[in-house]
C-alpha cells in the first residue's frame, strides 16, 4: 500500500483550482487523481479524452455532468463515468463545488499542470490563462475540444 499524506500544491487551471492527489508516475501510469475546486457556473469546454477513462466523484456541492447526450445531476458522495472517446464536461450548480477526477491510465495530469499557474496565499481570484496555448498543447495528451462549455 502507498499513502499520499502530502498532496501536490494547488494550481489554477481554466479559472478553477486543482491539485494532483495521486500522480500517475507513482502508480506506474495505471491511474491518476486530481481534485478540482470551482465556483458557480464554472464549466470546461466539452472535450474528449482519447487516451483514458474518467470517473468523477462529487466531494462538495452540486454538479451537472454531461457525458455524450446524457446529463447527470450529482451531489456529494455520487459519481459519474466518462468513457474514453466520449465528449464530456460538467457545470457547477452550487456556490462552490469540489470533485475528484480519476483518470485511467494516468499521466494526463501532466497536461493540467503544464498549463497551470500556482495558487498563492494572496490570490483572491483565478489567475488569467491562455486558452490558445492550453488547446495547442492538448493534442500531445490526446485531448480535444468537442464544443463550448455547457450551460443550464
C-alpha positions in Angstrom: 0.0 0.0 0.0 1.2 3.5 -0.8 -0.2 6.5 1.1 -0.1 10.1 -0.1 -0.3 12.2 3.0 1.1 15.3 1.3 -0.7 16.0 -1.9 0.6 18.4 -4.6 0.3 22.1 -4.3 -2.9 23.8 -5.6 -2.8 25.4 -9.0 -5.1 27.4 -11.3 -6.5 25.7 -14.4 -9.2 27.2 -16.6 -10.3 29.6 -13.9 -10.6 27.0 -11.1 -8.3 25.4 -8.6 -6.9 21.9 -8.8 -4.3 19.7 -7.2 -2.9 16.3 -8.1 -3.8 13.9 -5.3 -2.2 10.8 -6.9 0.3 11.3 -9.7 0.4 8.7 -12.5 4.1 8.3 -12.0 3.6 6.6 -8.6 1.1 4.1 -10.0 3.2 3.1 -12.9 0.9 5.1 -15.1 -2.2 3.0 -14.3 -4.2 5.9 -12.9 -4.0 9.4 -11.5 -6.4 11.5 -9.4 -6.9 15.3 -9.5 -9.1 17.3 -7.1 -10.9 20.3 -8.7 -12.5 23.2 -6.8 -14.7 25.5 -8.8 -17.3 28.3 -8.3 -20.9 28.6 -9.5 -21.3 28.4 -13.3 -17.8 27.0 -13.9 -17.8 24.6 -16.9 -14.8 23.5 -19.0 -15.5 23.1 -22.8 -17.0 19.9 -23.9 -14.0 17.7 -24.6 -12.8 14.2 -25.4 -10.0 12.1 -23.8 -8.9 9.6 -26.4 -6.4 8.0 -24.1 -8.1 7.5 -20.8 -11.3 6.7 -18.9 -12.5 9.3 -16.3 -14.5 8.9 -13.2 -15.8 11.9 -11.2 -16.7 11.8 -7.6 -18.5 14.8 -6.1 -17.0 15.8 -2.8 -18.9 19.0 -2.1 -21.6 21.0 -3.9 -23.9 20.2 -6.8 -22.6 19.5 -10.3 -24.3 18.6 -13.5 -22.2 16.2 -15.7 -22.6 15.9 -19.4 -21.5 12.6 -21.0 -22.3 12.2 -24.6 -26.1 13.0 -24.9 -26.8 12.3 -21.2 -26.9 14.7 -18.2 -26.5 13.7 -14.5 -27.1 16.0 -11.5 -24.9 14.8 -8.7 -24.3 15.7 -5.1 -21.6 14.7 -2.6 -20.9 11.0 -2.5 -22.2 10.4 -6.0 -20.1 9.6 -9.1 -20.2 9.6 -12.9 -18.2 7.8 -15.5 -16.8 9.3 -18.8 -15.6 6.6 -21.2 -12.6 7.4 -23.4 -13.6 8.8 -26.8 -16.9 10.3 -25.5 -17.4 14.1 -25.2 -18.0 15.2 -21.7 -17.9 18.2 -19.3 -19.5 19.5 -16.1 -21.3 22.6 -14.8 -21.1 23.7 -11.1 -24.6 24.3 -9.9 -23.9 25.4 -6.3 -21.9 28.4 -5.0 -18.8 26.2 -5.0 -18.1 22.6 -5.7 -15.3 20.1 -5.2 -14.7 16.9 -7.1 -12.1 14.2 -7.6 -11.4 13.1 -11.1 -9.8 9.6 -11.6 -8.0 9.1 -14.9 -7.1 5.6 -16.1 -4.5 5.2 -17.3 -2.7 8.1 -15.6 -0.3 10.8 -16.7 -2.8 13.2 -18.3 -2.3 15.3 -15.1 0.9 16.5 -16.8 -1.3 18.4 -19.3 -3.1 20.1 -16.5 0.0 21.0 -14.5 1.9 22.2 -17.6 -0.9 24.6 -18.4 -1.4 26.0 -14.9 -0.1 28.7 -12.5 0.4 28.2 -8.8 -2.1 29.4 -6.3 -0.6 31.9 -3.9 -1.8 32.8 -0.4 -2.7 36.3 -1.7 -4.9 35.2 -4.6 -8.4 36.5 -4.5 -9.4 35.5 -8.0 -8.3 32.9 -10.5 -5.1 33.5 -12.5 -5.6 34.5 -16.1 -4.8 31.8 -18.7 -4.1 31.5 -22.4 -6.8 29.2 -23.8 -4.9 29.1 -27.1 -1.8 27.7 -25.5 -3.8 25.2 -23.5 -5.6 23.9 -26.6 -2.4 23.8 -28.6 -0.8 21.5 -26.1 -3.9 19.2 -25.8 -3.0 17.1 -28.9 0.1 15.7 -27.2 -2.2 14.3 -24.5 -4.9 13.0 -26.9 -7.4 15.6 -25.5 -9.5 17.6 -27.9 -12.3 20.2 -27.6 -15.6 19.0 -28.9 -17.7 22.0 -28.2 -18.3 25.1 -26.0 -18.8 24.8 -22.2 -22.3 23.6 -21.3 -24.8 25.9 -19.7 -28.1 25.5 -17.8 
